[in-house]
Amino acid sequence: MSESQVPTQTYKASCHCGAFAYDVTTPSLAHESTEVVRCNCSICMRNGYLLIYVPDNQVTFTKGSFEDFKPYTFATHSVAHYFCTTCGSSCMARSIRPGFFEGTTVLNVRLFDDVEPEKLKFKEMDGRSYTKEKAEARVAEIEAQKQKEAEGKA
């Protein structure tokens, strides 16, 4: 089965207190070709992030709204990390720098219902030692993957 044939699944996700709830449609996390990013940068380690990248339009809020999240930025202020101000759950991140992961939402799969992290396939990311060049190369890799997936659907 090629990557373009990976079945999609809609997952329900929420923060701990339920103030934010959203549905996410993405390739099945249980599929053998789907990888979840496990990064060792300071914020990912502290928040326990396990990440997937999806187009913004694949996230549909069923309670609360994206605009209601509290953003947090640090270092280069290229990415805003969004969390619930009631329970503190770190839910997602989006780029706030033009040309850098535009149109992409980075989601913490730990907040997805019925997902067992110990059964996921991981892609390790060395965010701790990221340079601007490495970040741009990663963006190019993800953009190429999105293009490949778009061509497979055509």
LUMVEX-22130 format. One line per 8 residues: number of its first residue (from 0); for each residue x, y, z of N, C-alpha, C, O. Coordinates in Angstrom, 1 decimal. Layout:
BEGIN
NUM = X/Y/Z/X/Y/Z/X/Y/Z/X/Y/Z; ...
! end
This chain:
BEGIN
0 = 0.9/-1.2/0.0/0.0/0.0/0.0/0.9/1.2/0.0/1.8/1.4/0.9; 0.7/2.1/-0.9/1.5/3.4/-1.0/1.0/4.3/0.1/-0.1/4.2/0.6; 1.9/5.4/0.3/1.5/6.4/1.3/0.2/7.0/0.9/-0.6/7.4/1.8; -0.1/7.2/-0.4/-1.3/7.9/-0.8/-2.5/7.0/-0.5/-3.7/7.5/-0.5; -2.3/5.7/-0.2/-3.4/4.8/0.1/-3.6/4.5/1.6/-4.4/3.7/2.0; -2.9/5.2/2.4/-3.0/5.0/3.9/-4.4/5.5/4.2/-4.8/6.6/3.9; -5.2/4.6/4.9/-6.5/5.0/5.3/-6.5/6.2/6.3/-5.7/6.3/7.2; -7.5/7.1/6.1/-7.5/8.2/7.1/-8.5/7.8/8.2/-9.3/6.9/8.1
8 = -8.3/8.5/9.3/-9.2/8.3/10.4/-9.4/9.7/11.1/-8.6/10.5/11.1; -10.6/9.9/11.6/-10.9/11.1/12.4/-10.8/10.8/13.8/-11.5/9.9/14.4; -10.0/11.5/14.5/-9.7/11.3/15.9/-10.4/12.4/16.7/-10.5/13.6/16.2; -10.9/12.1/17.9/-11.4/13.1/18.8/-10.3/13.5/19.8/-9.6/12.6/20.3; -10.2/14.7/20.1/-9.1/15.2/21.0/-9.7/16.3/21.9/-10.6/17.0/21.5; -9.1/16.4/23.0/-9.5/17.5/23.9/-8.4/17.8/25.0/-7.5/16.9/25.2; -8.5/19.0/25.5/-7.6/19.2/26.7/-8.2/18.5/27.9/-9.2/17.8/27.8; -7.5/18.5/29.0/-7.8/17.7/30.1/-9.2/18.1/30.7/-10.0/17.2/31.1
16 = -9.5/19.4/30.8/-10.7/19.8/31.4/-11.9/19.8/30.5/-13.0/20.0/30.9; -11.6/19.7/29.2/-12.7/19.7/28.2/-13.1/21.0/27.6/-14.1/21.1/26.9; -12.5/22.1/28.0/-12.8/23.4/27.5/-12.6/23.5/26.0/-13.3/24.2/25.3; -11.6/22.7/25.5/-11.3/22.6/24.1/-11.5/21.2/23.6/-11.0/20.3/24.3; -12.3/21.0/22.6/-12.4/19.7/22.0/-12.4/19.9/20.5/-12.9/20.9/19.9; -11.8/18.9/19.8/-11.6/19.1/18.3/-11.5/17.7/17.7/-11.0/16.8/18.3; -11.9/17.7/16.4/-11.7/16.5/15.6/-10.6/16.7/14.6/-10.4/17.8/14.1; -9.8/15.6/14.4/-8.6/15.7/13.5/-8.7/14.6/12.6/-8.8/13.4/13.0
24 = -8.7/14.9/11.3/-8.6/13.8/10.2/-7.2/13.7/9.7/-6.7/14.7/9.2; -6.7/12.5/9.8/-5.3/12.3/9.4/-5.1/10.9/9.0/-5.9/10.0/9.3; -4.0/10.6/8.3/-3.7/9.1/8.1/-3.7/8.4/9.4/-3.3/8.9/10.5; -4.3/7.2/9.4/-4.4/6.4/10.6/-3.1/6.3/11.3/-2.1/5.9/10.8; -3.1/6.6/12.6/-1.9/6.5/13.4/-1.5/5.0/13.7/-0.3/4.8/14.0; -2.4/4.1/13.4/-2.1/2.7/13.6/-1.5/2.1/12.4/-1.0/1.0/12.4; -1.5/2.8/11.3/-0.9/2.3/10.0/0.6/2.2/10.1/1.2/3.1/10.7; 1.2/1.1/9.6/2.6/0.9/9.7/3.5/2.0/9.1/4.6/2.2/9.5
32 = 3.0/2.8/8.1/3.8/3.8/7.5/3.6/5.2/8.2/4.4/6.1/7.9; 2.7/5.3/9.2/2.5/6.6/9.9/3.5/6.7/11.0/3.6/5.8/11.9; 4.2/7.8/11.0/5.2/8.1/12.1/4.8/9.3/12.9/4.3/10.3/12.3; 4.9/9.2/14.2/4.7/10.3/15.1/6.0/10.9/15.5/6.9/10.1/15.9; 6.1/12.2/15.5/7.4/12.8/15.8/7.6/12.9/17.4/6.7/13.4/18.1; 8.8/12.4/17.8/9.2/12.6/19.2/10.4/13.4/19.2/11.5/13.0/18.8; 10.3/14.6/19.7/11.4/15.6/19.6/12.0/15.8/21.0/11.3/15.7/22.0; 13.3/16.1/21.0/14.0/16.3/22.2/14.3/17.8/22.6/15.1/18.1/23.4
40 = 13.6/18.7/21.9/13.8/20.1/22.2/13.2/20.4/23.6/12.5/19.6/24.1; 13.6/21.6/24.1/13.2/21.9/25.5/11.7/21.9/25.7/11.2/21.3/26.7; 10.9/22.5/24.8/9.5/22.5/25.0/8.8/21.2/24.8/7.9/20.9/25.6; 9.2/20.4/23.8/8.6/19.1/23.6/8.9/18.2/24.8/8.0/17.4/25.2; 10.1/18.3/25.3/10.5/17.4/26.5/9.6/17.8/27.7/9.1/16.9/28.4; 9.5/19.1/27.9/8.8/19.5/29.1/7.3/19.2/29.0/6.6/19.0/30.0; 6.8/19.3/27.8/5.3/19.1/27.6/5.0/17.7/27.3/3.8/17.3/27.2; 6.0/16.8/27.0/5.7/15.4/26.7/5.0/15.3/25.3/4.3/14.4/25.1
48 = 5.3/16.2/24.4/4.7/16.2/23.1/5.0/14.9/22.3/6.2/14.5/22.3; 4.0/14.4/21.6/4.1/13.4/20.6/3.4/14.0/19.4/2.2/14.2/19.6; 4.0/14.3/18.3/3.5/15.2/17.3/3.2/14.7/16.0/3.9/13.8/15.5; 2.1/15.2/15.4/1.8/15.0/14.0/1.5/16.3/13.4/1.2/17.3/14.0; 1.8/16.4/12.0/1.6/17.6/11.3/0.4/17.5/10.3/0.4/16.5/9.6; -0.6/18.3/10.4/-1.7/18.2/9.5/-2.1/19.6/9.0/-1.7/20.6/9.6; -2.7/19.7/7.8/-3.2/21.0/7.3/-4.2/21.6/8.3/-5.0/20.8/8.9; -4.2/22.9/8.4/-5.1/23.6/9.3/-6.5/23.1/9.2/-7.2/23.0/10.2
56 = -6.9/22.9/7.9/-8.4/22.6/7.7/-8.7/21.2/8.1/-9.9/20.8/7.9; -7.8/20.4/8.6/-8.1/19.1/9.1/-8.4/19.0/10.6/-8.6/18.0/11.2; -8.4/20.2/11.2/-8.7/20.4/12.6/-10.0/21.1/12.7/-10.1/22.3/12.3; -11.0/20.5/13.3/-12.4/21.1/13.4/-12.7/21.2/14.9/-12.8/20.1/15.6; -12.9/22.4/15.4/-13.2/22.5/16.8/-14.7/22.2/17.1/-15.6/22.7/16.3; -15.0/21.4/18.1/-16.3/21.1/18.5/-16.7/21.7/19.8/-17.9/21.8/20.2; -15.7/22.2/20.5/-15.9/23.0/21.7/-14.7/24.0/21.9/-13.6/23.6/21.7; -15.0/25.2/22.2/-14.0/26.3/22.2/-13.6/26.6/20.8/-14.2/26.1/19.8
64 = -12.6/27.4/20.6/-12.1/27.8/19.3/-10.6/28.0/19.3/-10.0/28.3/20.4; -10.0/28.0/18.2/-8.5/28.2/18.1/-8.2/29.6/18.7/-7.2/29.7/19.4; -9.0/30.6/18.5/-8.7/31.9/18.9/-8.8/32.0/20.5/-8.3/33.0/21.0; -9.4/31.1/21.1/-9.5/31.1/22.6/-8.3/30.5/23.3/-8.2/30.7/24.5; -7.4/29.9/22.5/-6.2/29.3/23.2/-5.3/30.4/23.6/-5.4/31.6/23.1; -4.5/30.1/24.6/-3.4/31.0/25.0/-2.1/30.6/24.3/-1.7/29.5/24.4; -1.5/31.6/23.5/-0.3/31.2/22.8/1.0/31.4/23.7/1.0/32.3/24.6; 2.0/30.7/23.4/3.3/30.9/24.1/4.4/30.8/23.0/4.4/29.8/22.2
72 = 5.3/31.7/22.9/6.4/31.6/22.0/7.7/31.8/22.8/7.7/32.3/23.9; 8.8/31.3/22.2/10.1/31.5/22.8/11.1/31.5/21.7/10.8/31.3/20.5; 12.4/31.7/22.1/13.5/31.7/21.1/13.3/32.6/19.9/13.3/33.8/20.1; 13.1/32.0/18.7/13.0/32.8/17.5/11.6/33.3/17.3/11.3/34.1/16.4; 10.7/32.9/18.1/9.3/33.3/18.0/8.7/33.0/16.7/7.9/33.8/16.1; 9.1/31.8/16.1/8.6/31.4/14.8/7.3/30.5/15.0/6.5/30.5/14.1; 7.2/29.9/16.1/6.1/29.0/16.4/5.4/29.4/17.7/6.0/29.6/18.7; 4.1/29.4/17.6/3.3/29.6/18.8/2.8/28.3/19.3/2.2/27.5/18.5
80 = 3.0/28.0/20.6/2.4/26.8/21.2/1.2/27.2/21.9/1.2/28.2/22.7; 0.1/26.4/21.7/-1.2/26.8/22.3/-1.7/25.9/23.4/-1.6/24.7/23.2; -2.1/26.5/24.5/-2.5/25.7/25.6/-3.8/26.2/26.2/-4.2/27.3/26.0; -4.5/25.3/26.9/-5.7/25.7/27.6/-5.3/26.5/28.9/-4.5/26.0/29.7; -6.0/27.6/29.1/-5.7/28.4/30.3/-6.3/27.9/31.5/-6.0/28.3/32.6; -7.3/27.0/31.4/-7.9/26.4/32.6/-7.1/25.2/33.1/-6.7/25.2/34.3; -6.8/24.2/32.3/-6.1/23.0/32.8/-4.6/23.0/32.4/-3.9/22.2/33.0; -4.2/23.8/31.5/-2.7/23.9/31.1/-2.3/22.9/30.1/-1.1/22.8/29.8
88 = -3.2/22.1/29.5/-2.9/21.1/28.5/-2.2/21.8/27.3/-2.8/22.8/26.8; -1.1/21.3/26.9/-0.4/21.8/25.7/-1.0/21.0/24.5/-0.7/19.8/24.3; -1.8/21.7/23.7/-2.6/21.0/22.7/-2.0/21.0/21.3/-2.0/20.0/20.6; -1.5/22.2/20.8/-1.0/22.2/19.5/-0.1/23.4/19.3/0.1/24.2/20.2; 0.5/23.5/18.1/1.3/24.6/17.7/1.1/25.0/16.3/0.7/24.1/15.5; 1.3/26.2/15.9/1.3/26.7/14.6/2.4/27.7/14.4/2.7/28.5/15.3; 2.8/27.8/13.1/3.8/28.8/12.8/3.2/30.2/12.8/2.1/30.4/12.4; 4.0/31.1/13.2/3.6/32.5/13.2/4.5/33.3/12.3/4.5/34.6/12.2
96 = 5.5/32.6/11.7/6.5/33.2/10.8/6.1/32.9/9.3/6.0/31.8/9.0; 5.9/34.0/8.5/5.5/33.7/7.1/6.5/32.8/6.4/7.7/33.0/6.6; 6.0/31.9/5.7/6.8/30.9/4.9/7.4/29.8/5.7/8.1/29.0/5.1; 7.0/29.7/6.9/7.5/28.6/7.8/6.4/27.8/8.3/5.6/28.2/9.2; 6.2/26.6/7.7/5.1/25.7/8.1/3.7/26.4/7.9/2.8/26.0/8.7; 3.6/27.3/7.0/2.3/27.9/6.8/1.2/26.9/6.5/1.4/26.0/5.7; 0.0/27.1/7.1/-1.1/26.3/6.9/-1.1/24.9/7.5/-1.9/24.0/7.2; -0.1/24.8/8.5/0.1/23.5/9.1/-0.2/23.6/10.6/0.3/24.6/11.3
104 = -0.9/22.7/11.2/-1.1/22.6/12.6/-0.3/21.4/13.1/-0.4/20.3/12.6; 0.4/21.6/14.2/1.2/20.5/14.8/0.4/20.1/16.1/0.2/20.9/17.0; 0.0/18.9/16.1/-0.9/18.4/17.2/-0.2/17.4/18.1/0.6/16.6/17.7; -0.5/17.5/19.4/0.0/16.6/20.4/-1.0/15.4/20.5/-2.1/15.5/21.0; -0.5/14.3/20.0/-1.4/13.1/19.9/-1.7/12.5/21.3/-2.6/11.7/21.4; -1.0/13.0/22.3/-1.4/12.5/23.7/-2.8/13.0/24.1/-3.3/12.4/25.0; -3.3/14.0/23.4/-4.6/14.5/23.7/-5.7/13.8/22.9/-6.9/14.1/23.1; -5.4/12.9/22.0/-6.3/12.2/21.2/-7.0/11.0/22.0/-6.3/10.3/22.8
112 = -8.3/10.9/21.9/-9.0/9.8/22.5/-8.6/8.4/21.9/-8.4/8.4/20.7; -8.5/7.4/22.6/-8.4/6.0/22.1/-7.1/5.8/21.3/-7.1/5.0/20.4; -6.0/6.5/21.6/-4.7/6.3/21.0/-3.8/5.8/22.1/-3.7/6.5/23.2; -3.1/4.7/21.9/-2.2/4.2/22.8/-0.8/4.5/22.4/-0.2/3.9/21.5; -0.1/5.5/23.0/1.2/5.9/22.6/2.2/4.8/22.5/3.1/4.9/21.6; 2.1/3.8/23.3/3.1/2.7/23.3/3.0/1.9/22.0/3.9/1.1/21.7; 1.9/2.0/21.3/1.8/1.3/20.0/2.1/2.1/18.8/2.0/1.6/17.6; 2.5/3.3/18.9/2.8/4.2/17.8/4.2/4.0/17.3/5.1/3.5/18.0
120 = 4.4/4.3/16.0/5.7/4.3/15.4/6.3/5.7/15.4/5.6/6.6/15.0; 7.5/5.8/15.9/8.1/7.2/16.2/9.2/7.5/15.2/9.9/6.7/14.7; 9.2/8.8/14.9/10.4/9.4/14.2/11.0/10.3/15.1/10.4/11.3/15.6; 12.3/10.0/15.5/13.0/10.9/16.4/13.5/12.1/15.7/13.9/12.1/14.6; 13.3/13.3/16.4/13.7/14.5/15.9/14.7/15.2/16.9/14.3/15.3/18.1; 15.8/15.6/16.4/16.8/16.3/17.3/16.6/17.8/17.3/17.4/18.5/16.8; 15.5/18.2/17.9/15.2/19.6/18.0/16.1/20.4/18.9/16.3/21.6/18.8; 16.7/19.7/19.8/17.7/20.3/20.8/18.8/21.0/20.0/19.3/22.0/20.5
128 = 19.3/20.4/18.9/20.4/20.9/18.2/20.0/21.5/16.9/20.9/21.7/16.0; 18.7/21.9/16.7/18.3/22.5/15.5/19.0/23.9/15.3/19.1/24.7/16.1; 19.4/24.0/14.0/19.8/25.3/13.6/18.8/25.8/12.6/17.8/25.1/12.2; 18.9/27.0/12.2/17.9/27.6/11.2/18.0/26.7/9.9/16.9/26.5/9.3; 19.1/26.3/9.5/19.3/25.5/8.3/18.6/24.2/8.4/17.9/23.7/7.5; 18.8/23.5/9.6/18.1/22.2/9.8/16.6/22.4/9.9/15.9/21.5/9.3; 16.1/23.5/10.5/14.7/23.7/10.5/14.1/23.9/9.1/13.1/23.4/8.8; 14.8/24.7/8.3/14.4/24.9/6.9/14.4/23.6/6.1/13.5/23.4/5.2
136 = 15.4/22.8/6.3/15.5/21.5/5.6/14.3/20.6/6.0/13.7/19.9/5.2; 13.9/20.6/7.3/12.7/19.9/7.8/11.4/20.4/7.1/10.6/19.6/6.7; 11.3/21.7/7.0/10.2/22.3/6.4/10.1/21.8/4.9/9.0/21.4/4.5; 11.2/21.8/4.2/11.3/21.4/2.8/10.9/19.9/2.7/10.1/19.5/1.8; 11.3/19.1/3.7/10.9/17.6/3.7/9.4/17.5/3.9/8.8/16.7/3.2; 8.8/18.2/4.8/7.4/18.1/5.0/6.6/18.7/3.8/5.6/18.1/3.4; 7.1/19.8/3.2/6.4/20.3/2.1/6.4/19.3/0.9/5.5/19.2/0.2; 7.6/18.6/0.7/7.7/17.6/-0.3/6.7/16.5/-0.1/6.1/16.0/-1.0
144 = 6.6/16.1/1.2/5.7/15.0/1.5/4.2/15.4/1.2/3.4/14.6/0.7; 3.9/16.7/1.6/2.5/17.2/1.3/2.3/17.2/-0.2/1.2/16.8/-0.6; 3.2/17.6/-1.0/3.1/17.6/-2.4/2.9/16.2/-3.0/2.1/16.0/-3.8; 3.7/15.3/-2.5/3.6/13.9/-2.9/2.2/13.3/-2.6/1.6/12.6/-3.4; 1.7/13.6/-1.4/0.4/13.2/-1.0/-0.7/13.8/-1.9/-1.7/13.1/-2.2; -0.6/15.1/-2.2/-1.5/15.8/-3.0/-1.5/15.2/-4.4/-2.6/15.0/-5.0; -0.4/14.8/-5.0/-0.3/14.2/-6.3/-0.9/12.8/-6.3/-1.5/12.4/-7.3; -0.8/12.1/-5.2/-1.4/10.8/-5.1/-2.9/10.8/-5.0/-3.6/9.8/-5.4
152 = -3.5/11.9/-4.6/-5.0/12.1/-4.5/-5.5/12.6/-5.8/-6.8/12.5/-6.0; -4.7/13.1/-6.7/-5.2/13.7/-7.9/-5.6/12.6/-8.9/-6.1/12.9/-10.0
! end
